Amino acid sequence: MGKHLVLAGGGHAHMVTMANIHVLRHLGHRVTVIGPSAYHYYSGMGPGMLGSGYEPDDIRFATRKKVEEQGGIFVLDSIVGIDPGARALRLQSGNQMNYDVVSFNTGSHVDIPVIEGSRERIYTVKPIERLYQARTEIESLAKKQSVTVAVVGGGPAGTEAAGNVAQLLSRSPFPAQVTLFAGRSLLARFPPGVRNKSRRILERSGVSIQEQGHLLGIHDNRMSFDSGSEVEADFIILATGVHPSPFFREAGLQTGPDGGLLVNRFLQHPDYLEMFGGGDCIWYKEQPLDKVGVYAVRENPVLFHNLKAFLQGESLQAFDPGGDYLLIFNLGNRQGVLRKKWFQLTGRIAFWVKDWIDKKFMKEFQ
């Protein structure tokens, strides 16, 4: 008898499974995908969209269309709770979704500081579609007057956002200022070569880099830092770290230190074997994984194999995270920084490599 598979989220780690819904349907199983949007935006190209290098259609997958044309069910909703004993998901709409097998690919959310007063010109780097709204508002104001933009966060997301905002504002007829508030150190967990090369590219684009402390709160677009300084900006883009949704911990499930769903080498929860996951929302028990898209892409075929195998009562396949991954930053103005083990490359060639890889990925799954 067929079973009900629920894919919680239509992110990168579910791409292969969603492309093979017809296979699962042919085997007699029902497949439901739950997502907060009819589209899924590719995070690797989000900063490029912010900088006007890409349009929304270039970087998004038509999730609902892909699911429904294969006979699957798409539910436009968000998950707010889990009852693992009853095998049920609680949805924001108040509805409940029961499952036989579930896989989570619900991504991560930006840590938001205390915000008082107006929030109109404060944006986060996730969800990715918010970056298009930020781009539209910044462009509109920059056509009328001088604009100041503050990007908060010294990791890859903040670094890429700052460079691409600088690209966006390079066409403004008025003076513009982009400041990256990078905590106490820009790209602190990366090798010195990557940090220094990224800094030089940003500064050549006119980005001011501040490394004087961490953000405490925002009141009417005035930011307060733990160094004691206060800074006001027309627009604020927050890239202040990410964390998985809290519903895993709230359900009493085993999680990692960051609250991500704990999974074993089969990408399966050790206590509830019908529960799987991939991408930013999981904590891989075998070893900590960076929250980068490459691991979600590597998890894709294994997750599909294991979901299909579990539905069919067959053997599961172990996930191998692989070795060092290719790291490329898009820093705006068609400039990039590339690193693979000891090899580093900067400039237009690095950007071109990233652009080619990203477009190839989009073409495969769009």
Secondary structure, DSSP 8 states (H G I E B T S, - for coil): ---EEEEE--SGGGHHHHHTHHHHHHTT-EEEEEESSSSEE-GGGHHHHHTTSS-GGGSEE-HHHHHHTTT-EEEE--EEEEETTTTEEEETTS-EEE-SEEEE----EE---EEES--TTEEES-STHHHHHHHHHHHHHHTTS-EEEEEE-SSHHHHHHHHHHHHHHTT-SS-EEEEEE-TTSTTTTS-HHHHHHHHHHHHHTTEEEE-S--EEEEETTEEEETTS-EEE-SEEEE---EE--THHHHTT--B-TTS-EEE-TTSB-SS-TTEEE-GGGEEETTS---S-HHHHHHHHHHHHHHHHHHHHT---------S---EEEE-STT-EEEEETTEEEEEHHHHHHHHHHHHHHHHHH-
